Amino acid sequence: MMSDKLYDILKWIAMFFLPALAILTKSICLIWDIPYGEEISATIVAVNAFLGAILGISNSIYKKK
């Protein structure tokens, strides 16, 4: 079980940091013609989806208790 502080930090990362990082990465790669920008941003989005699912499960378990 994770602490409330860890949950809040991970939630902030999932809600704000990773989506912003994905957009920033894709934009910079397009502007500067850096290869694999689409793949990098898609990987960040996939990690974010996984983190969101884990946090959703954790929240569901917490509310049941």
PDB file of N, H, CA, C and O in Angstrom:
ATOM      1  N   MET A   1       0.841  -1.173   0.000  1.00  0.00           N
ATOM      2  CA  MET A   1       0.000   0.000   0.000  1.00  0.00           C
ATOM      3  C   MET A   1       0.888   1.239   0.000  1.00  0.00           C
ATOM      4  O   MET A   1       1.910   1.283   0.685  1.00  0.00           O
ATOM      5  N   MET A   2       0.489   2.241  -0.772  1.00  0.00           N
ATOM      6  H   MET A   2      -0.341   2.206  -1.329  1.00  0.00           H
ATOM      7  CA  MET A   2       1.311   3.444  -0.843  1.00  0.00           C
ATOM      8  C   MET A   2       0.780   4.521   0.100  1.00  0.00           C
ATOM      9  O   MET A   2      -0.404   4.554   0.435  1.00  0.00           O
ATOM     10  N   SER A   3       1.673   5.380   0.507  1.00  0.00           N
ATOM     11  H   SER A   3       2.634   5.352   0.235  1.00  0.00           H
ATOM     12  CA  SER A   3       1.287   6.465   1.408  1.00  0.00           C
ATOM     13  C   SER A   3       0.505   7.527   0.640  1.00  0.00           C
ATOM     14  O   SER A   3       0.549   7.585  -0.589  1.00  0.00           O
ATOM     15  N   ASP A   4      -0.207   8.361   1.383  1.00  0.00           N
ATOM     16  H   ASP A   4      -0.243   8.314   2.381  1.00  0.00           H
ATOM     17  CA  ASP A   4      -0.959   9.441   0.752  1.00  0.00           C
ATOM     18  C   ASP A   4      -0.035  10.398   0.004  1.00  0.00           C
ATOM     19  O   ASP A   4      -0.374  10.886  -1.075  1.00  0.00           O
ATOM     20  N   LYS A   5       1.126  10.660   0.582  1.00  0.00           N
ATOM     21  H   LYS A   5       1.401  10.264   1.458  1.00  0.00           H
ATOM     22  CA  LYS A   5       2.080  11.575  -0.049  1.00  0.00           C
ATOM     23  C   LYS A   5       2.578  11.015  -1.379  1.00  0.00           C
ATOM     24  O   LYS A   5       2.638  11.735  -2.375  1.00  0.00           O
ATOM     25  N   LEU A   6       2.934   9.733  -1.394  1.00  0.00           N
ATOM     26  H   LEU A   6       2.886   9.148  -0.584  1.00  0.00           H
ATOM     27  CA  LEU A   6       3.389   9.107  -2.630  1.00  0.00           C
ATOM     28  C   LEU A   6       2.271   9.112  -3.670  1.00  0.00           C
ATOM     29  O   LEU A   6       2.514   9.404  -4.841  1.00  0.00           O
ATOM     30  N   TYR A   7       1.059   8.794  -3.252  1.00  0.00           N
ATOM     31  H   TYR A   7       0.861   8.557  -2.300  1.00  0.00           H
ATOM     32  CA  TYR A   7      -0.082   8.814  -4.166  1.00  0.00           C
ATOM     33  C   TYR A   7      -0.257  10.203  -4.779  1.00  0.00           C
ATOM     34  O   TYR A   7      -0.448  10.327  -5.988  1.00  0.00           O
ATOM     35  N   ASP A   8      -0.191  11.246  -3.951  1.00  0.00           N
ATOM     36  H   ASP A   8      -0.036  11.145  -2.968  1.00  0.00           H
ATOM     37  CA  ASP A   8      -0.367  12.614  -4.447  1.00  0.00           C
ATOM     38  C   ASP A   8       0.730  13.005  -5.434  1.00  0.00           C
ATOM     39  O   ASP A   8       0.462  13.668  -6.436  1.00  0.00           O
ATOM     40  N   ILE A   9       1.953  12.597  -5.151  1.00  0.00           N
ATOM     41  H   ILE A   9       2.170  12.058  -4.337  1.00  0.00           H
ATOM     42  CA  ILE A   9       3.066  12.896  -6.060  1.00  0.00           C
ATOM     43  C   ILE A   9       2.871  12.179  -7.394  1.00  0.00           C
ATOM     44  O   ILE A   9       3.013  12.788  -8.455  1.00  0.00           O
ATOM     45  N   LEU A  10       2.548  10.894  -7.343  1.00  0.00           N
ATOM     46  H   LEU A  10       2.432  10.399  -6.482  1.00  0.00           H
ATOM     47  CA  LEU A  10       2.345  10.133  -8.576  1.00  0.00           C
ATOM     48  C   LEU A  10       1.146  10.646  -9.362  1.00  0.00           C
ATOM     49  O   LEU A  10       1.172  10.661 -10.593  1.00  0.00           O
ATOM     50  N   LYS A  11       0.097  11.066  -8.662  1.00  0.00           N
ATOM     51  H   LYS A  11       0.076  11.053  -7.663  1.00  0.00           H
ATOM     52  CA  LYS A  11      -1.080  11.625  -9.322  1.00  0.00           C
ATOM     53  C   LYS A  11      -0.705  12.916 -10.051  1.00  0.00           C
ATOM     54  O   LYS A  11      -1.128  13.133 -11.187  1.00  0.00           O
ATOM     55  N   TRP A  12       0.085  13.771  -9.402  1.00  0.00           N
ATOM     56  H   TRP A  12       0.429  13.595  -8.480  1.00  0.00           H
ATOM     57  CA  TRP A  12       0.528  15.010 -10.047  1.00  0.00           C
ATOM     58  C   TRP A  12       1.360  14.700 -11.288  1.00  0.00           C
ATOM     59  O   TRP A  12       1.200  15.342 -12.326  1.00  0.00           O
ATOM     60  N   ILE A  13       2.245  13.719 -11.177  1.00  0.00           N
ATOM     61  H   ILE A  13       2.375  13.198 -10.334  1.00  0.00           H
ATOM     62  CA  ILE A  13       3.072  13.322 -12.318  1.00  0.00           C
ATOM     63  C   ILE A  13       2.191  12.845 -13.477  1.00  0.00           C
ATOM     64  O   ILE A  13       2.410  13.221 -14.628  1.00  0.00           O
ATOM     65  N   ALA A  14       1.186  12.007 -13.157  1.00  0.00           N
ATOM     66  H   ALA A  14       1.009  11.702 -12.222  1.00  0.00           H
ATOM     67  CA  ALA A  14       0.313  11.462 -14.188  1.00  0.00           C
ATOM     68  C   ALA A  14      -0.610  12.516 -14.795  1.00  0.00           C
ATOM     69  O   ALA A  14      -0.902  12.475 -15.990  1.00  0.00           O
ATOM     70  N   MET A  15      -1.063  13.449 -13.982  1.00  0.00           N
ATOM     71  H   MET A  15      -0.826  13.482 -13.011  1.00  0.00           H
ATOM     72  CA  MET A  15      -2.033  14.428 -14.473  1.00  0.00           C
ATOM     73  C   MET A  15      -1.390  15.616 -15.190  1.00  0.00           C
ATOM     74  O   MET A  15      -1.979  16.177 -16.114  1.00  0.00           O
ATOM     75  N   PHE A  16      -0.193  15.997 -14.769  1.00  0.00           N
ATOM     76  H   PHE A  16       0.286  15.541 -14.019  1.00  0.00           H
ATOM     77  CA  PHE A  16       0.396  17.225 -15.307  1.00  0.00           C
ATOM     78  C   PHE A  16       1.755  17.025 -15.979  1.00  0.00           C
ATOM     79  O   PHE A  16       1.960  17.453 -17.114  1.00  0.00           O
ATOM     80  N   PHE A  17       2.677  16.374 -15.275  1.00  0.00           N
ATOM     81  H   PHE A  17       2.510  16.026 -14.352  1.00  0.00           H
ATOM     82  CA  PHE A  17       4.050  16.310 -15.769  1.00  0.00           C
ATOM     83  C   PHE A  17       4.192  15.473 -17.043  1.00  0.00           C
ATOM     84  O   PHE A  17       4.730  15.957 -18.039  1.00  0.00           O
ATOM     85  N   LEU A  18       3.721  14.234 -17.022  1.00  0.00           N
ATOM     86  H   LEU A  18       3.284  13.841 -16.213  1.00  0.00           H
ATOM     87  CA  LEU A  18       3.924  13.367 -18.186  1.00  0.00           C
ATOM     88  C   LEU A  18       3.186  13.847 -19.441  1.00  0.00           C
ATOM     89  O   LEU A  18       3.769  13.808 -20.524  1.00  0.00           O
ATOM     90  N   PRO A  19       1.933  14.295 -19.340  1.00  0.00           N
ATOM     91  CA  PRO A  19       1.304  14.837 -20.555  1.00  0.00           C
ATOM     92  C   PRO A  19       2.052  16.056 -21.116  1.00  0.00           C
ATOM     93  O   PRO A  19       2.223  16.183 -22.328  1.00  0.00           O
ATOM     94  N   ALA A  20       2.491  16.946 -20.224  1.00  0.00           N
ATOM     95  H   ALA A  20       2.352  16.843 -19.239  1.00  0.00           H
ATOM     96  CA  ALA A  20       3.246  18.113 -20.683  1.00  0.00           C
ATOM     97  C   ALA A  20       4.581  17.701 -21.295  1.00  0.00           C
ATOM     98  O   ALA A  20       5.014  18.274 -22.295  1.00  0.00           O
ATOM     99  N   LEU A  21       5.228  16.710 -20.694  1.00  0.00           N
ATOM    100  H   LEU A  21       4.876  16.245 -19.882  1.00  0.00           H
ATOM    101  CA  LEU A  21       6.502  16.213 -21.231  1.00  0.00           C
ATOM    102  C   LEU A  21       6.320  15.596 -22.604  1.00  0.00           C
ATOM    103  O   LEU A  21       7.157  15.788 -23.486  1.00  0.00           O
ATOM    104  N   ALA A  22       5.240  14.858 -22.797  1.00  0.00           N
ATOM    105  H   ALA A  22       4.560  14.702 -22.081  1.00  0.00           H
ATOM    106  CA  ALA A  22       4.977  14.243 -24.104  1.00  0.00           C
ATOM    107  C   ALA A  22       4.785  15.310 -25.176  1.00  0.00           C
ATOM    108  O   ALA A  22       5.319  15.183 -26.278  1.00  0.00           O
ATOM    109  N   ILE A  23       4.031  16.354 -24.864  1.00  0.00           N
ATOM    110  H   ILE A  23       3.598  16.456 -23.969  1.00  0.00           H
ATOM    111  CA  ILE A  23       3.809  17.437 -25.831  1.00  0.00           C
ATOM    112  C   ILE A  23       5.101  18.189 -26.100  1.00  0.00           C
ATOM    113  O   ILE A  23       5.413  18.499 -27.249  1.00  0.00           O
ATOM    114  N   LEU A  24       5.850  18.482 -25.054  1.00  0.00           N
ATOM    115  H   LEU A  24       5.596  18.230 -24.120  1.00  0.00           H
ATOM    116  CA  LEU A  24       7.125  19.174 -25.217  1.00  0.00           C
ATOM    117  C   LEU A  24       8.080  18.367 -26.087  1.00  0.00           C
ATOM    118  O   LEU A  24       8.702  18.904 -27.004  1.00  0.00           O
ATOM    119  N   THR A  25       8.191  17.080 -25.798  1.00  0.00           N
ATOM    120  H   THR A  25       7.686  16.643 -25.054  1.00  0.00           H
ATOM    121  CA  THR A  25       9.087  16.213 -26.567  1.00  0.00           C
ATOM    122  C   THR A  25       8.704  16.179 -28.037  1.00  0.00           C
ATOM    123  O   THR A  25       9.555  16.336 -28.913  1.00  0.00           O
ATOM    124  N   LYS A  26       7.422  15.975 -28.302  1.00  0.00           N
ATOM    125  H   LYS A  26       6.731  15.847 -27.591  1.00  0.00           H
ATOM    126  CA  LYS A  26       6.971  15.901 -29.694  1.00  0.00           C
ATOM    127  C   LYS A  26       7.210  17.228 -30.412  1.00  0.00           C
ATOM    128  O   LYS A  26       7.651  17.248 -31.560  1.00  0.00           O
ATOM    129  N   SER A  27       6.917  18.329 -29.732  1.00  0.00           N
ATOM    130  H   SER A  27       6.558  18.312 -28.799  1.00  0.00           H
ATOM    131  CA  SER A  27       7.093  19.646 -30.345  1.00  0.00           C
ATOM    132  C   SER A  27       8.560  19.945 -30.649  1.00  0.00           C
ATOM    133  O   SER A  27       8.894  20.394 -31.745  1.00  0.00           O
ATOM    134  N   ILE A  28       9.421  19.697 -29.682  1.00  0.00           N
ATOM    135  H   ILE A  28       9.150  19.332 -28.792  1.00  0.00           H
ATOM    136  CA  ILE A  28      10.850  19.964 -29.894  1.00  0.00           C
ATOM    137  C   ILE A  28      11.407  19.088 -31.014  1.00  0.00           C
ATOM    138  O   ILE A  28      12.195  19.547 -31.841  1.00  0.00           O
ATOM    139  N   CYS A  29      10.994  17.836 -31.032  1.00  0.00           N
ATOM    140  H   CYS A  29      10.354  17.463 -30.360  1.00  0.00           H
ATOM    141  CA  CYS A  29      11.479  16.938 -32.086  1.00  0.00           C
ATOM    142  C   CYS A  29      11.015  17.396 -33.467  1.00  0.00           C
ATOM    143  O   CYS A  29      11.761  17.293 -34.440  1.00  0.00           O
ATOM    144  N   LEU A  30       9.791  17.896 -33.551  1.00  0.00           N
ATOM    145  H   LEU A  30       9.185  17.980 -32.760  1.00  0.00           H
ATOM    146  CA  LEU A  30       9.297  18.416 -34.837  1.00  0.00           C
ATOM    147  C   LEU A  30      10.032  19.693 -35.234  1.00  0.00           C
ATOM    148  O   LEU A  30      10.428  19.849 -36.389  1.00  0.00           O
ATOM    149  N   ILE A  31      10.211  20.592 -34.295  1.00  0.00           N
ATOM    150  H   ILE A  31       9.889  20.465 -33.357  1.00  0.00           H
ATOM    151  CA  ILE A  31      10.866  21.870 -34.594  1.00  0.00           C
ATOM    152  C   ILE A  31      12.313  21.670 -35.029  1.00  0.00           C
ATOM    153  O   ILE A  31      12.762  22.287 -35.995  1.00  0.00           O
ATOM    154  N   TRP A  32      13.041  20.816 -34.324  1.00  0.00           N
ATOM    155  H   TRP A  32      12.676  20.315 -33.539  1.00  0.00           H
ATOM    156  CA  TRP A  32      14.467  20.630 -34.570  1.00  0.00           C
ATOM    157  C   TRP A  32      14.781  19.421 -35.443  1.00  0.00           C
ATOM    158  O   TRP A  32      15.945  19.073 -35.638  1.00  0.00           O
ATOM    159  N   ASP A  33      13.741  18.786 -35.964  1.00  0.00           N
ATOM    160  H   ASP A  33      12.795  19.068 -35.805  1.00  0.00           H
ATOM    161  CA  ASP A  33      13.906  17.616 -36.835  1.00  0.00           C
ATOM    162  C   ASP A  33      14.747  16.521 -36.164  1.00  0.00           C
ATOM    163  O   ASP A  33      15.656  15.951 -36.766  1.00  0.00           O
ATOM    164  N   ILE A  34      14.415  16.252 -34.913  1.00  0.00           N
ATOM    165  H   ILE A  34      13.676  16.716 -34.424  1.00  0.00           H
ATOM    166  CA  ILE A  34      15.082  15.199 -34.149  1.00  0.00           C
ATOM    167  C   ILE A  34      14.341  13.891 -34.415  1.00  0.00           C
ATOM    168  O   ILE A  34      13.114  13.850 -34.320  1.00  0.00           O
ATOM    169  N   PRO A  35      15.058  12.834 -34.742  1.00  0.00           N
ATOM    170  CA  PRO A  35      14.372  11.575 -35.068  1.00  0.00           C
ATOM    171  C   PRO A  35      13.695  10.929 -33.857  1.00  0.00           C
ATOM    172  O   PRO A  35      14.063  11.176 -32.708  1.00  0.00           O
ATOM    173  N   TYR A  36      12.721  10.116 -34.145  1.00  0.00           N
ATOM    174  H   TYR A  36      12.422   9.916 -35.078  1.00  0.00           H
ATOM    175  CA  TYR A  36      11.987   9.304 -33.166  1.00  0.00           C
ATOM    176  C   TYR A  36      11.142  10.119 -32.190  1.00  0.00           C
ATOM    177  O   TYR A  36      10.808   9.632 -31.111  1.00  0.00           O
ATOM    178  N   GLY A  37      10.799  11.334 -32.549  1.00  0.00           N
ATOM    179  H   GLY A  37      11.071  11.730 -33.426  1.00  0.00           H
ATOM    180  CA  GLY A  37       9.974  12.159 -31.680  1.00  0.00           C
ATOM    181  C   GLY A  37       8.612  11.542 -31.415  1.00  0.00           C
ATOM    182  O   GLY A  37       8.120  11.564 -30.287  1.00  0.00           O
ATOM    183  N   GLU A  38       8.012  10.998 -32.448  1.00  0.00           N
ATOM    184  H   GLU A  38       8.412  10.981 -33.364  1.00  0.00           H
ATOM    185  CA  GLU A  38       6.703  10.354 -32.295  1.00  0.00           C
ATOM    186  C   GLU A  38       6.793   9.143 -31.377  1.00  0.00           C
ATOM    187  O   GLU A  38       5.929   8.937 -30.525  1.00  0.00           O
ATOM    188  N   GLU A  39       7.829   8.353 -31.550  1.00  0.00           N
ATOM    189  H   GLU A  39       8.531   8.521 -32.242  1.00  0.00           H
ATOM    190  CA  GLU A  39       8.009   7.159 -30.735  1.00  0.00           C
ATOM    191  C   GLU A  39       8.273   7.509 -29.268  1.00  0.00           C
ATOM    192  O   GLU A  39       7.754   6.857 -28.362  1.00  0.00           O
ATOM    193  N   ILE A  40       9.078   8.535 -29.052  1.00  0.00           N
ATOM    194  H   ILE A  40       9.500   9.065 -29.788  1.00  0.00           H
ATOM    195  CA  ILE A  40       9.388   8.952 -27.683  1.00  0.00           C
ATOM    196  C   ILE A  40       8.137   9.469 -26.985  1.00  0.00           C
ATOM    197  O   ILE A  40       7.848   9.085 -25.852  1.00  0.00           O
ATOM    198  N   SER A  41       7.400  10.339 -27.663  1.00  0.00           N
ATOM    199  H   SER A  41       7.635  10.652 -28.583  1.00  0.00           H
ATOM    200  CA  SER A  41       6.192  10.888 -27.041  1.00  0.00           C
ATOM    201  C   SER A  41       5.139   9.802 -26.827  1.00  0.00           C
ATOM    202  O   SER A  41       4.434   9.818 -25.818  1.00  0.00           O
ATOM    203  N   ALA A  42       5.026   8.858 -27.766  1.00  0.00           N
ATOM    204  H   ALA A  42       5.599   8.846 -28.586  1.00  0.00           H
ATOM    205  CA  ALA A  42       4.080   7.754 -27.589  1.00  0.00           C
ATOM    206  C   ALA A  42       4.474   6.871 -26.400  1.00  0.00           C
ATOM    207  O   ALA A  42       3.604   6.365 -25.691  1.00  0.00           O
ATOM    208  N   THR A  43       5.758   6.689 -26.185  1.00  0.00           N
ATOM    209  H   THR A  43       6.464   7.101 -26.761  1.00  0.00           H
ATOM    210  CA  THR A  43       6.235   5.919 -25.036  1.00  0.00           C
ATOM    211  C   THR A  43       5.876   6.627 -23.725  1.00  0.00           C
ATOM    212  O   THR A  43       5.449   5.989 -22.764  1.00  0.00           O
ATOM    213  N   ILE A  44       6.053   7.936 -23.698  1.00  0.00           N
ATOM    214  H   ILE A  44       6.400   8.455 -24.479  1.00  0.00           H
ATOM    215  CA  ILE A  44       5.684   8.703 -22.505  1.00  0.00           C
ATOM    216  C   ILE A  44       4.188   8.573 -22.233  1.00  0.00           C
ATOM    217  O   ILE A  44       3.776   8.395 -21.087  1.00  0.00           O
ATOM    218  N   VAL A  45       3.376   8.662 -23.283  1.00  0.00           N
ATOM    219  H   VAL A  45       3.710   8.807 -24.214  1.00  0.00           H
ATOM    220  CA  VAL A  45       1.923   8.525 -23.133  1.00  0.00           C
ATOM    221  C   VAL A  45       1.571   7.123 -22.627  1.00  0.00           C
ATOM    222  O   VAL A  45       0.682   6.977 -21.788  1.00  0.00           O
ATOM    223  N   ALA A  46       2.256   6.095 -23.124  1.00  0.00           N
ATOM    224  H   ALA A  46       2.979   6.213 -23.806  1.00  0.00           H
ATOM    225  CA  ALA A  46       1.996   4.724 -22.666  1.00  0.00           C
ATOM    226  C   ALA A  46       2.350   4.561 -21.190  1.00  0.00           C
ATOM    227  O   ALA A  46       1.604   3.929 -20.440  1.00  0.00           O
ATOM    228  N   VAL A  47       3.470   5.119 -20.772  1.00  0.00           N
ATOM    229  H   VAL A  47       4.075   5.632 -21.380  1.00  0.00           H
ATOM    230  CA  VAL A  47       3.858   5.065 -19.357  1.00  0.00           C
ATOM    231  C   VAL A  47       2.818   5.797 -18.514  1.00  0.00           C
ATOM    232  O   VAL A  47       2.457   5.342 -17.429  1.00  0.00           O
ATOM    233  N   ASN A  48       2.343   6.923 -19.016  1.00  0.00           N
ATOM    234  H   ASN A  48       2.636   7.292 -19.898  1.00  0.00           H
ATOM    235  CA  ASN A  48       1.333   7.686 -18.292  1.00  0.00           C
ATOM    236  C   ASN A  48       0.024   6.899 -18.166  1.00  0.00           C
ATOM    237  O   ASN A  48      -0.610   6.922 -17.111  1.00  0.00           O
ATOM    238  N   ALA A  49      -0.379   6.211 -19.220  1.00  0.00           N
ATOM    239  H   ALA A  49       0.137   6.192 -20.077  1.00  0.00           H
ATOM    240  CA  ALA A  49      -1.597   5.396 -19.156  1.00  0.00           C
ATOM    241  C   ALA A  49      -1.450   4.285 -18.126  1.00  0.00           C
ATOM    242  O   ALA A  49      -2.384   4.007 -17.373  1.00  0.00           O
ATOM    243  N   PHE A  50      -0.293   3.654 -18.088  1.00  0.00           N
ATOM    244  H   PHE A  50       0.466   3.880 -18.699  1.00  0.00           H
ATOM    245  CA  PHE A  50      -0.033   2.607 -17.101  1.00  0.00           C
ATOM    246  C   PHE A  50      -0.085   3.174 -15.683  1.00  0.00           C
ATOM    247  O   PHE A  50      -0.703   2.584 -14.797  1.00  0.00           O
ATOM    248  N   LEU A  51       0.564   4.313 -15.473  1.00  0.00           N
ATOM    249  H   LEU A  51       1.066   4.792 -16.193  1.00  0.00           H
ATOM    250  CA  LEU A  51       0.560   4.942 -14.162  1.00  0.00           C
ATOM    251  C   LEU A  51      -0.853   5.327 -13.746  1.00  0.00           C
ATOM    252  O   LEU A  51      -1.232   5.144 -12.589  1.00  0.00           O
ATOM    253  N   GLY A  52      -1.630   5.859 -14.680  1.00  0.00           N
ATOM    254  H   GLY A  52      -1.322   6.007 -15.619  1.00  0.00           H
ATOM    255  CA  GLY A  52      -3.012   6.202 -14.383  1.00  0.00           C
ATOM    256  C   GLY A  52      -3.833   4.996 -13.979  1.00  0.00           C
ATOM    257  O   GLY A  52      -4.652   5.074 -13.063  1.00  0.00           O
ATOM    258  N   ALA A  53      -3.617   3.873 -14.663  1.00  0.00           N
ATOM    259  H   ALA A  53      -2.952   3.809 -15.407  1.00  0.00           H
ATOM    260  CA  ALA A  53      -4.344   2.642 -14.320  1.00  0.00           C
ATOM    261  C   ALA A  53      -3.960   2.161 -12.916  1.00  0.00           C
ATOM    262  O   ALA A  53      -4.829   1.782 -12.131  1.00  0.00           O
ATOM    263  N   ILE A  54      -2.692   2.176 -12.608  1.00  0.00           N
ATOM    264  H   ILE A  54      -1.986   2.484 -13.245  1.00  0.00           H
ATOM    265  CA  ILE A  54      -2.230   1.749 -11.282  1.00  0.00           C
ATOM    266  C   ILE A  54      -2.803   2.654 -10.198  1.00  0.00           C
ATOM    267  O   ILE A  54      -3.247   2.173  -9.155  1.00  0.00           O
ATOM    268  N   LEU A  55      -2.794   3.952 -10.441  1.00  0.00           N
ATOM    269  H   LEU A  55      -2.433   4.342 -11.288  1.00  0.00           H
ATOM    270  CA  LEU A  55      -3.341   4.889  -9.460  1.00  0.00           C
ATOM    271  C   LEU A  55      -4.852   4.717  -9.309  1.00  0.00           C
ATOM    272  O   LEU A  55      -5.388   4.846  -8.208  1.00  0.00           O
ATOM    273  N   GLY A  56      -5.533   4.427 -10.409  1.00  0.00           N
ATOM    274  H   GLY A  56      -5.098   4.323 -11.303  1.00  0.00           H
ATOM    275  CA  GLY A  56      -6.970   4.181 -10.338  1.00  0.00           C
ATOM    276  C   GLY A  56      -7.296   2.948  -9.517  1.00  0.00           C
ATOM    277  O   GLY A  56      -8.241   2.950  -8.728  1.00  0.00           O
ATOM    278  N   ILE A  57      -6.519   1.904  -9.703  1.00  0.00           N
ATOM    279  H   ILE A  57      -5.751   1.903 -10.344  1.00  0.00           H
ATOM    280  CA  ILE A  57      -6.704   0.679  -8.917  1.00  0.00           C
ATOM    281  C   ILE A  57      -6.424   0.953  -7.447  1.00  0.00           C
ATOM    282  O   ILE A  57      -7.177   0.526  -6.572  1.00  0.00           O
ATOM    283  N   SER A  58      -5.337   1.669  -7.183  1.00  0.00           N
ATOM    284  H   SER A  58      -4.726   2.016  -7.894  1.00  0.00           H
ATOM    285  CA  SER A  58      -4.979   1.997  -5.803  1.00  0.00           C
ATOM    286  C   SER A  58      -6.082   2.824  -5.139  1.00  0.00           C
ATOM    287  O   SER A  58      -6.429   2.584  -3.982  1.00  0.00           O
ATOM    288  N   ASN A  59      -6.620   3.779  -5.857  1.00  0.00           N
ATOM    289  H   ASN A  59      -6.338   3.974  -6.796  1.00  0.00           H
ATOM    290  CA  ASN A  59      -7.696   4.610  -5.318  1.00  0.00           C
ATOM    291  C   ASN A  59      -8.947   3.795  -5.049  1.00  0.00           C
ATOM    292  O   ASN A  59      -9.622   3.997  -4.040  1.00  0.00           O
ATOM    293  N   SER A  60      -9.252   2.887  -5.937  1.00  0.00           N
ATOM    294  H   SER A  60      -8.704   2.722  -6.757  1.00  0.00           H
ATOM    295  CA  SER A  60     -10.428   2.022  -5.753  1.00  0.00           C
ATOM    296  C   SER A  60     -10.293   1.141  -4.502  1.00  0.00           C
ATOM    297  O   SER A  60     -11.241   0.989  -3.731  1.00  0.00           O
ATOM    298  N   ILE A  61      -9.121   0.575  -4.321  1.00  0.00           N
ATOM    299  H   ILE A  61      -8.352   0.698  -4.947  1.00  0.00           H
ATOM    300  CA  ILE A  61      -8.863  -0.265  -3.143  1.00  0.00           C
ATOM    301  C   ILE A  61      -8.937   0.574  -1.876  1.00  0.00           C
ATOM    302  O   ILE A  61      -9.491   0.140  -0.866  1.00  0.00           O
ATOM    303  N   TYR A  62      -8.378   1.770  -1.934  1.00  0.00           N
ATOM    304  H   TYR A  62      -7.928   2.123  -2.754  1.00  0.00           H
ATOM    305  CA  TYR A  62      -8.377   2.665  -0.761  1.00  0.00           C
ATOM    306  C   TYR A  62      -9.807   3.025  -0.355  1.00  0.00           C
ATOM    307  O   TYR A  62     -10.133   3.036   0.831  1.00  0.00           O
ATOM    308  N   LYS A  63     -10.660   3.319  -1.345  1.00  0.00           N
ATOM    309  H   LYS A  63     -10.395   3.310  -2.309  1.00  0.00           H
ATOM    310  CA  LYS A  63     -12.038   3.713  -1.042  1.00  0.00           C
ATOM    311  C   LYS A  63     -12.865   2.567  -0.478  1.00  0.00           C
ATOM    312  O   LYS A  63     -13.816   2.800   0.267  1.00  0.00           O
ATOM    313  N   LYS A  64     -12.512   1.327  -0.826  1.00  0.00           N
ATOM    314  H   LYS A  64     -11.739   1.138  -1.432  1.00  0.00           H
ATOM    315  CA  LYS A  64     -13.240   0.171  -0.306  1.00  0.00           C
ATOM    316  C   LYS A  64     -12.949  -0.070   1.158  1.00  0.00           C
ATOM    317  O   LYS A  64     -13.759  -0.674   1.861  1.00  0.00           O
ATOM    318  N   LYS A  65     -11.796   0.397   1.628  1.00  0.00           N
ATOM    319  H   LYS A  65     -11.138   0.888   1.057  1.00  0.00           H
ATOM    320  CA  LYS A  65     -11.397   0.158   3.030  1.00  0.00           C
ATOM    321  C   LYS A  65     -12.007   1.163   3.969  1.00  0.00           C
ATOM    322  O   LYS A  65     -11.772   1.102   5.176  1.00  0.00           O
TER     323      LYS A  65
END
